[in-house]
Amino acid sequence: MSPRVMKRAGDLIDKLRVSAAEVNWCGPQQMHLTLQFLGDVPDTETPDICRVLNEWRLSLSHLRSFAAGRARS
């Protein structure tokens, strides 16, 4: 995540931390985005999953480089 997104996430965590919710908060540096949890996957499917994730990563890195060139609001 970009430094701007991590800062905004940290600010939101600070605001939510005062709630009575039983939550184990992490810092923005430890945050990640889970697109889909796969659960238990047979070892035989691991190569196919890695191949697809690498294809997505390439697509997302292209998208990110496009978004980084846009004017910031």
Backbone as a ProteinNet text record, in pm:
[ID]
protein_1_A
[PRIMARY]
MSPRVMKRAGDLIDKLRVSAAEVNWCGPQQMHLTLQFLGDVPDTETPDICRVLNEWRLSLSHLRSFAAGRARS
[TERTIARY]
84.2	0	88.5	37.1	113.4	123.2	223	233.9	107.9	43.3	-79.2	-190.8	-206.7	-310.2	-277.9	-150.2	-112.3	-138.7	-112.6	-138.6	-287.4	-369.1	-513.9	-565.7	-512.2	-552.9	-513.9	-393.6	-349.5	-437.7	-476.7	-566.2	-701	-752.7	-880.3	-869.4	-760	-738.3	-735.6	-667.8	-662.1	-801.3	-887.3	-1024	-1106.3	-1086.9	-1164.7	-1113.4	-988	-925.3	-997.9	-1064.7	-1132.4	-1266.1	-1309.9	-1436.8	-1420.1	-1530.7	-1527.5	-1510.8	-1488	-1474.4	-1349.7	-1363	-1248.2	-1172.6	-1081.4	-1006.9	-858.8	-781.2	-635.7	-589.9	-564.4	-528.3	-383.4	-356.4	-218.1	-187.4	-61.4	-22.7	-38.3	-42.8	-59.3	50.1	170.8	281.2	253.3	172.3	143.2	14.9	-50.9	-176.5	-150.8	-248	-243.9	-386.4	-398.2	-527.9	-551.4	-655	-690.2	-801.3	-771.2	-871.5	-965.3	-908.7	-990.4	-907.9	-968.9	-902.3	-927.4	-820.8	-835.1	-856.6	-821.2	-836.9	-733.2	-765.4	-674.3	-672.7	-553.9	-537.7	-444.7	-483.8	-393.8	-261.9	-152.2	-20.3	-15.8	-94.9	-93.3	-147.2	-224.6	-281.8	-193.9	-91.3	-6.5	58.7	116.4	178.3	78.9	-42.8	-142.6	-181.6	-196.6	-231.9	-120.4	4.2	117.9	123.4	97.3	98.8	-6.8	-128.6	-236.5	-205.4	-152.4	-118.7	-10.8	86.9	189.7	129.5	33.6	-33.4	-108.5	-178.1	-251.3	-155.2	-42.6	54.9	105.3	132.1	177.3	69.5	-55.2	-165.4	-181.7	-175	-192.2	-75.6	47.2	160.7	148.4	93.7	70.1	-35.8	-141.8	-247.2	-192.1	-109.9	-53.5	35.5	115.6	202.4	119.8	5.4	-84.7	-144.1	-191.7	-253.8	-152.9	-28.5	72.5	101.3	77.6	103.3	-7.1	-120.7	-233.2	-212.8	-278.6	-272.1	-336.2	-275.9	-330.2	-433.9	-536.1	-641.6	-613.6
-117.6	0	123.6	228.8	353	415.8	500.4	569.7	648.8	706.7	784	693.4	576.7	482.7	431.6	400.4	353	459.8	586.6	696	706.2	701.6	711.2	591.5	473.6	354.9	368.5	418.7	439.9	538.9	646.7	746	682.4	599.9	533.1	434.3	360.1	267	342.8	456.7	536.4	578.7	615.4	655.1	536.8	421.1	303.1	236	258.9	194.6	225.9	341.5	382.1	309.3	234.7	161.9	47.7	-7.6	-118	-252.5	-253.7	-378.6	-454.6	-585.1	-669.2	-701.4	-612.8	-623	-613.9	-698.4	-688.4	-605.5	-477.7	-387.5	-407.2	-395.3	-396.2	-256.7	-228.6	-101.3	-105.3	10	14.3	-61.6	-68.8	-139.3	-288.9	-344.3	-487.3	-519.5	-419.7	-442.8	-507.7	-582.9	-642	-650.2	-674.2	-683.6	-828.8	-889.1	-1026.3	-1020	-1062.7	-1061.4	-1180.5	-1294.3	-1413.7	-1511	-1564.4	-1664.4	-1800	-1872.9	-1999.6	-2117.7	-2104	-2216.9	-2324.6	-2447.8	-2559.7	-2591.7	-2592.7	-2619.7	-2739.9	-2837.9	-2951.7	-2905.2	-2969.7	-2933.5	-2937.9	-3024.5	-3037.3	-2912.7	-2829.7	-2708.8	-2585.9	-2596.8	-2482.3	-2419.6	-2498.2	-2434.3	-2351.1	-2401.9	-2327	-2198	-2204.9	-2085.7	-1982.3	-2025.8	-1933.1	-1868.9	-1945.7	-1892.4	-1782.8	-1810.2	-1712.4	-1586.9	-1604.7	-1488.8	-1403.8	-1468	-1391.4	-1313	-1371.4	-1298.7	-1178.5	-1196.2	-1085.9	-977.6	-1021	-924.9	-837	-898.5	-819.8	-722	-766.8	-678.1	-564.6	-597.4	-495.2	-397.4	-446.1	-354.1	-256.6	-302.3	-211.8	-107.5	-152.2	-61.2	41	-6.2	85.1	189.4	146.3	243.2	346.6	304	397.9	494.4	442.9	526.5	622.4	580.2	665.7	788.2	779.7	892.6	997.1	965.8	1059.1	1164.9	1274.9	1382.4	1335.5	1371.6	1333	1433.7	1381.7	1473.1	1513.1
0	0	0	-54.6	-61.7	77.5	99.8	229.1	263.5	163.4	187.7	240.6	178.8	223.4	362.8	389.6	523.2	629	596.3	692.3	721	617.1	636.7	714.9	687.2	762.3	908.8	935.3	1072.6	1146.2	1078.1	1139.3	1173.6	1082.8	1108.1	1224.3	1229.2	1340.2	1472.3	1475.8	1598.9	1644	1549.6	1584.4	1634	1572.2	1609.7	1736.6	1769.4	1885	2016.2	2023.9	2146.5	2167.1	2066.6	2080.5	2181	2221.6	2317.8	2248.6	2119.5	2044.3	2088.4	2095.9	2130.2	2001.5	1967.3	1842	1872.6	1806.4	1814.6	1695.2	1718.4	1611.2	1571.4	1444.8	1396.3	1343.8	1326.2	1268.5	1117.2	1053.3	908.9	833.2	890.2	823.5	809.8	899	895.2	817	764.4	694.2	559.1	514.3	381.1	328.5	204	140.6	100.9	154.9	118.9	15.6	-104.9	-210	-197.6	-162.1	-139.4	-56.9	48	130.4	66.9	36.6	-33.8	58.6	185.2	276.7	248.5	282.9	258.5	109.1	53.2	-89.4	-104.8	-185.6	-208.9	-270.8	-231.5	-284.2	-436.4	-496.6	-642.5	-711.7	-640.5	-700.7	-680.5	-596.9	-565.5	-688.6	-781.1	-899.2	-981.4	-999.9	-1076.4	-1004.3	-873.3	-795.7	-805.6	-793.1	-803.1	-941.2	-1046.2	-1181.5	-1196.9	-1150.3	-1161.6	-1079.5	-957.9	-874.8	-940	-1004.5	-1074.9	-1190.5	-1261.7	-1369.4	-1312.8	-1201.4	-1137.8	-1092.7	-1033.6	-983.1	-1097.2	-1211.3	-1325.9	-1370	-1372.3	-1411.3	-1311.4	-1180.9	-1078.6	-1076.5	-1100.1	-1099.5	-1216.7	-1327.4	-1440.1	-1403.1	-1338.1	-1295.1	-1196.6	-1103.3	-1004.4	-1071.2	-1167.8	-1233.3	-1310.7	-1364.6	-1432.2	-1330.8	-1216.7	-1116	-1053.6	-1040.6	-978	-1063.7	-1194.2	-1281.3	-1282.2	-1223.4	-1220.8	-1114.7	-1131.7	-1032	-902.9	-792.7	-661.3	-616.9	-547.3	-497.5	-355.6
[MASK]
+++++++++++++++++++++++++++++++++++++++++++++++++++++++++++++++++++++++++

